[in-house]
C-alpha cells in the first residue's frame, strides 16, 4: 500500500457500474430509450449472472425541470 500525505492510506475507488449480485463490471445493453425530458434510459444485463440494471444518463449541459422553475 502506498502512503499518502499525513500518513493516510488511500483505497482506490473503482469507477463505473458494478453488478450488485456478483460484482462483475461487464454489461450488455438490451434497450435504450430517449425520454421526453432529454435523459437516456438504458436497460442493461450483467454478462456473468444475468442480473438486470436500469441506468439513467444525463447529457452534458442538462437542466432538470425542477431547476427551471
N, C-alpha and C positions, 0 to 999 in steps of 0.2 A: 504494500500500500504506500501511496505517496503521501508525504507530509505536506500539509498546506500551511499558509501563513498563520502564525499564532498557535501551531501545534494541532490545528483542527484537521480531521481527516474527511475527505470529500468522497461520497459514494456516487458513482456515475449513475446518472438518471438516463434511462433509455427513453427515446422519443418515439412517438407513433402509437399505433394501435397494438394491443395485446389481447389475445383471447382470454376471457375470464375463466374458461374451463381448463384449458391445457397450457396456456402461456405462449402459444405459437404466435408469430408475428406475420404470418403469410395468409392472405385472404383472397378469395375470388369475389369480384363484383358481379352480382346477379341481376341487379335492377338499378337504374338511375332515373331520377325524376326531378325536373326543374320545377320548383314551387313558385306560385304566383308572386311571392314576396322577394324573389331573387335567389334564395338559398337553393342548394342542391342536396337532395336526399338520396343516399346510396344504401342499398341493402347488400351486405357482404356476408360471406360464409367462410369459416375457418377451413383451410385446406387440410388440416390434420384431423380435427374431430367433428367438423360439420356444424358447429355452433353458429347460429345467425347473429349478426350485429347490424344495427342501423346507425348510420352516421349522417349528420347534417353539416354541410360545408358552407362556409360564408365567404363570398368573393371579397377581394381587397376593395376597400372603399365602400363597403356595405353599411347602410344606416338603417337600423331597425325601425319599425313603425312606432315603437314606444319613444324612441329618441326624437322622432319628427314632431311629436305633439308638444 
